[in-house]
């Protein structure tokens, strides 16, 4: 191990994760990714310690599993996950265009125990690559709080990736025309393939890629009951699928999933436009000018800038008249 171990009495419920990590390029299986998340949750930003140690039982509890009920299969999964962590790397594209690549860990240790017929891994020690550790520790610049229990409920690697990507953009909730508790981010298909490190030989057919890398993982998130809903709004050029705008929102436990969110939103926007036509046009002009300065990923697609500007204008109009739909609901009653 490289230095003094960072130990804590218990694994916290939330892992503080730098947004650079959430939005980076890497490929880890679900168990390995949860192991990394727990290890990150134990790192302190205020020291030069990059080694963490925790009990296997605490790791399993943190991700919503019970140690005694898992048996020998869990021991095999843990060592497989540790090996995967040691063999994997992460790539980060910096805002200035620089590219950085790191291994996750320099080394690891599983402490063995045997009591009668019982055996297994008692403690896990993970030593982060110090240079990557500095990136992880710099969370004050931009960070997210990742719930370890919520992470534990997700079983596919791509569901975990979309979860952490969504959370890394949650700081925009309620801002820039977004409703309270709602936000969005957009990605091209090439960007998703690159960030998730999906081999070019896999899912060559666009439909297969969409179903397996986007649709199914997002359906898993929406069904997991973790307080987050994501709806992809696909962007096409003609019949060609280019990418998606991912509409995110916090949901309350037991809240039913809207069956036609896009249609309902469209109906609301039309009502707003008819109620405040001049104000809408003014906001649209302002939004169009701003969108041309920061057009986003799909600027080259015909009509996209105008569509995005309209969406921004609707959002700002909604912020300016929060009472509009409240009155509408009263009238419906």
N, C-alpha and C positions, 0 to 999 in steps of 0.2 A: 504494500500500500504506500501511497505517496506522502501522506502526512497525518496529522492528528485527526482521529475520527470525529465526525460531527454526529453526536448522539442526542436524542430527544426522548422524553418520557413516553410520548405517544405520537403516532402519525396524525397530523392535522387533517381536517376534513377537506380543506382547500389547498391546492397546489398553486403557488404564484408562478406563472409562466410568462416569460418574455414573448411578446407578439412576434418577434423575429423567429422564435422557435415554432410557434403555431403556424406561421406562414411559410416555413422553410420547405425544402425538398428532402423527403426521407421516406423510407418504407419499413415499417415495423409491424409485426403481427400483433394482434390484440393483447395477448398476455405480456409480451415484451414491452409494448407501449405503456401498459398499466404499471409495469415495474419501473420504467423510466419516470413516470409521473409521480409515483410514491417517492422515489429517490430525490426528485427535484423538490418535493414538498418539504424535505428535511434539510435542504441547503440553506445556510444563512447568508444574506447579502453583505454582511458586515465583517467577514473574516476571510482568510486565505485558505480555508479548508474546503477540499473537494471530495473527501471521502465521507460516505454515510453508512451507517449500520442500523439495521432494524430486524426485529424478529419476524420470521415467516408468518407466524400466527397473526401478527399485527398487520402485515401486508395484505393478507387475505381478508381480514375484517374490514380494512380500509376500502376495499373494492367490493364489499358486500358479500363475501363468502365466509363460510365457517370451516376452520382448519380441520377439526376432528371428523367432519362428515365427508371429506374429500378423498382420503386414503392415498395409496401409493401413486395413483395416477397424477395427483397434484405435484408430488415430488418430481416426477418426470417432466411435467410441464414447466416447473420452475427452473430446473437446470437447462431445459431447452430454451427458455426465454432468456436466461442469463447468457447462454452461448450466442443467441441471436443478437443481443445487445452488444456483445464484444465484437461481433463480426460486422456490425452495421455502421453506417456513417450518415451524416447530415450535411446538406449543402444550403448555403444562405446567399441570396442575392441582396446586396446592400443597396440602399437608396441611391448612392452615387454611381452604381453600375458595377462595383467590385463584386467578385464571387469569392466565397470562402467555403472550404470544406473541412469537416472535423470527424474524427471517430468519436462516438459517444463516450466510451469509457477506456481507461488504460488497463485496468484489471479488475477482478472481482473474486470473491471468496464465499463459499457456502460452508457453514459450520455444521458438521454432522453430529447427530446424537443417536444413541441406541439405549432403550430402556426395556429390558425383557424382549418381547417380540415387537415392540414398537420401535420404529426408526424413522429418520427423515432429516430435513434441514431445519436446524434450530434458528440460525441467524444468517442474514444476507448482508454482505459488505460490498458496496459498489464505489469505485474510484472514477469520478468524472475526469475526462480530459480537461486539464486546467484551463486551456484556451477557450474551450467551449463553456467551461464552468464560469468564466468571466462574462460571457454573453448571457448566460442564465441568470447570473447575479445582478446584471444591470437592468433589473425589471422596473426600476423607478422611471426609466425613459418611456416605456410603454409595456404594459403587462395585462394579463388576464388572470382571473381566478377560476381554476379548473376544479370542479367538484369530483373528488375521487370516487364517491359512491355512484354518481351519475356516469362517470367513465366506466365503472365496473359493470353497469347495465348494458353497455354496448358491446356486441360480440364480433363485429367485423371491423377490419382495419380501416376501411374507407368511411364507415360511419363515425369512427373516432376522429378521423381527419376532418370531416365536415363539421363535426361538433366543435373541435378546437378552432377551426377557421371562423365559424360563426361567432364564437365567444370572443375571439380576438378583434372582431369588428363591432362588438356590442357597445363600445363607447360612443357610437353614432346614434344610438337609440334616442328617439325624441328630438333629434337635431336635423337641421337642413331640410325641413319639410317632412321628416319622418314622424309618425305618430308616437305617442308615449309608449315605450316598451317595444317599439318596432324599429328595424334597421335593415340594411341590405348590403350585399357585396356582389361583385360580378367576376366571372372567370371564363376564359375561353376554353375549349376542349383541350387545346394544346397545353395551356397553363395547368389544367387539372392533371393531365397525363404526366407533365414534368414534375409538378409538386408532389404527386403521389408516387412518382417513380414507377409508372406502369409501363412495362416493356412495350416497344413499338410492335412487337410480334403478337401481342395479346389484344384481343378485341379490335381487329382491323375494321370490322363493319361498325359504322357509327351507331346504329341502333343497339348493337350488343354492348358497346362502350357506355352508352347512355343508361341502359337498363341496369347493368352490373356495377358500374362505377358511380353513378349518380342516383338513379331512381330507387334502387333497393336499399342502399345505405341511408338515404334520407327518409324512406319509409320506416326504417328501423328506428331512427332518431325520433320520428313523430309518434311512434307506437311505444317508446320506451318509458314514457311518463317522467321525463327529466326536466319538465318545465320549459322546454324549448320546442318551437315548431319552425320548420324550414319548408318553403315552397319554391321550387325552381320555376322561373319564368323564362322559357327558352328563347334564345335569340337566333333567328334564321336569316339567311340570305338566299331568297328564293326557296328552294326545298332543302338547301344545305344547312345543317345545324352547325352553328359557329360557337355557341357557348350558352351561358345562362346568367341571369340575374337572380340571386338567391334571396328571397324575401324571408326575413327572420323575425320572430316575435316571441316574447315570453308568454307562457300560458300557465294558468292555474291548474293544480291537480284536479283531474276529473273534468276539465273543460272540454266540451266536444270540439272536434276538429271541424272547421268550416268546410262544407262540401263544395262550394263554388266561390273561393276567395277572390279570384280574379274578376268574376262576374259581379259580385257584390261591390267590389272596389270601383269597377267601371260605372255602376249605377250611381254610387255616391258622387263620383267625379262629375258625371253629367248633371246631377242636381246642383252641385256647387257652381258649375259653369253657367247654368241658366240663371241662378240667383245673383251672381256677381260677375256679369260678362266683362265689363270694362276693367274691373280689378284683376280678373284672370288674365286678360290680354296684356296688361302692364307687367304682371308678374312673369308671364311667359317670355316677354321680350328680355327682361332682366335675366331670367334663367337661361335663355338661349345664348346670351352674351357670355355668361359664366361657363356654360357647358362647352362652348367653342374654345375657351381657354383651357379647360380640363375635360376633354371629350371622353376619356375612358378607353376601354379595350376595343370597342366596336365602332370607333369613329368613322371608319371607312365604309360601313354599311349604309346604303341609301335610306334616309329617313330616320336613322337611329338617333342622331343628335336632337332632332325636333321632338321625337317621342320622349326622350329622356328629359328634355327641357319642360315639356308639358307635365310630366310626372312630378318634377320638382315644383312647378307652379301650383299644381293641385295640392301638394303637401303644404306649401306655405299658405295657400288660401284656407286650408283646413285649420292651420294654426291660428290664423287671424280671426276665424269665426267658429270657435269651438262650440258655441251655443246653437249653431244651425241645426245639427242633427239631433240635439237634445229636444229642440222644439218639434222636430219632425216626429220623433218617437212619441211625444205627448199627444200629438195630433192623431197618430195611428191608433192610440188607445181610445 
